[in-house]
Amino acid sequence: MGAARLAAGLLVVPLVLLTGCSSSGGKETPKGTGGASADQAGGGGGKNKVPAAPAGLVISPADGAKSVETDGALTVTATGGKVLSVQVADPKGKAVEGNTSTDGAKWTPKAPLANNTKYTVAAKAANADGAEVTANSSFTTIAAGKTFEYSYKPDSDDGDKLGVGAIISLKFNKSVKDKAAVERNLSVVAEPAVEGSWSWLTDLDGSDRIDYRPKEYWKPGTKVTWAANLAGAKAADGTYGTQNRGGTFTIDDSIVATADLKSKQMTVKKNGEVVHTLPISAGGPQFPTWTGTMVVMDKVDGIDMNSETVGLGNAYAVDNVRFAVHLSASGTYAHAAPWNEGKFGRQNDSHGCIGMSTANAKIFYDMVGAGDVVEVINGTEKKIKAGNGFGGWSLDWDTWVKGSALTAPAGGTPGVSATPAAQ
């Protein structure tokens, strides 16, 4: 069956149907009567059913195309019918997975294609009568002038447990100018479903970064699966990704600590019930503690702390600080501070950290883990920045959503996914 090339460079393959007439008693309907037979008028049980229009297939880009963009250029569309199958493969036979639209008319890849790679396409469609048509094509994608990479958190596997404040974060080693092109290749699936959004931030070191959080804290027991299919994604002209990454984690019991800098007490709740009230000594007037919501990044029992590493000059140098829970990239910890004995619950006199007695610091250390929440209230310092550690919870939801680069669907909100549907 022949293929015709349109002026636009798209491959269209029409299906030509050969149809025959059936007659009653071998007699033809007289011509020129000006009327229709009973079958044509809807009688006779539909013996002379009007055949469906031929189906066609349109493959874009055109056969033989060169320097094709890796994302958004490949589509297979059925005209006058539905797509039955699409097979796309590279020279090594590696198949490209794709999705067909709900009406069956269009197929698109699930993820960007690889750079500088030749792909072959074999597609099949059918019209309403089931008559099939096939089409074949090939093209070569654009070579990458530069590449970008990203680090990601959490680095989690199925079975890992995180706290209710867990944030998914990707940090890029190159500037991301086409943020929408990158963001549309990110997905989060939560079981049960939640409302959540990606938001573009600036990391503490100035790097571009994108984080994901739900509208409210995760509920215990929620299973979260995320994916970043960025190999071949375009961050800027000539700059493409090289990595596909992802992970799965489950939300643990709700652990939320509230550090009240006025009362100098930290209340710890587990699943909504108060389990500990711990006297603290937070940042003094010269070095106040960030306010807002922080998320536990990690913890270590024994760390050397030096003020020069966080830009505070020669203010302190303490070795082997016990039971240190990491709360911000700028150096905020909750930890044992035996040198401040007598000040817990009475006076804020640290350099910005939340200090406790060694015994109480161990209680807190043993209870919390990555993703658990520390809300700091009644302080004098401004709220922690969203890009400082996992500070995204300090932004209200409307502000967070506005940080997405995706256009809102009709009646929807930019960047918002009501999971389990992927972004």
Secondary structure as UniProt FT lines:
FT   STRAND          4..5
FT   TURN            7..8
FT   STRAND          11..14
FT   HELIX           24..26
FT   TURN            31..32
FT   TURN            38..42
FT   HELIX           44..46
FT   TURN            47..48
FT   STRAND          56..60
FT   TURN            63..64
FT   STRAND          65..68
FT   STRAND          75..79
FT   STRAND          82..89
FT   TURN            91..92
FT   STRAND          98..100
FT   TURN            102..103
FT   STRAND          106..109
FT   TURN            115..116
FT   STRAND          118..126
FT   TURN            128..129
FT   STRAND          132..141
FT   STRAND          146..148
FT   STRAND          150..153
FT   TURN            158..159
FT   STRAND          161..162
FT   TURN            164..165
FT   STRAND          168..172
FT   HELIX           179..183
FT   TURN            184..185
FT   STRAND          186..191
FT   STRAND          195..202
FT   TURN            204..205
FT   STRAND          208..214
FT   TURN            220..221
FT   STRAND          223..229
FT   TURN            231..232
FT   STRAND          234..236
FT   TURN            237..238
FT   STRAND          239..241
FT   STRAND          244..251
FT   STRAND          255..260
FT   TURN            261..264
FT   STRAND          265..270
FT   TURN            271..272
FT   STRAND          273..279
FT   TURN            285..286
FT   STRAND          291..295
FT   STRAND          298..300
FT   STRAND          303..306
FT   HELIX           307..310
FT   STRAND          317..321
FT   STRAND          324..326
FT   TURN            329..330
FT   STRAND          333..336
FT   HELIX           338..340
FT   TURN            341..342
FT   TURN            344..346
FT   STRAND          354..356
FT   HELIX           358..367
FT   TURN            370..371
FT   STRAND          373..377
FT   TURN            386..390
FT   HELIX           391..394
FT   HELIX           397..402
FT   TURN            410..411
FT   TURN            414..415
FT   STRAND          416..418
FT   TURN            419..420
//
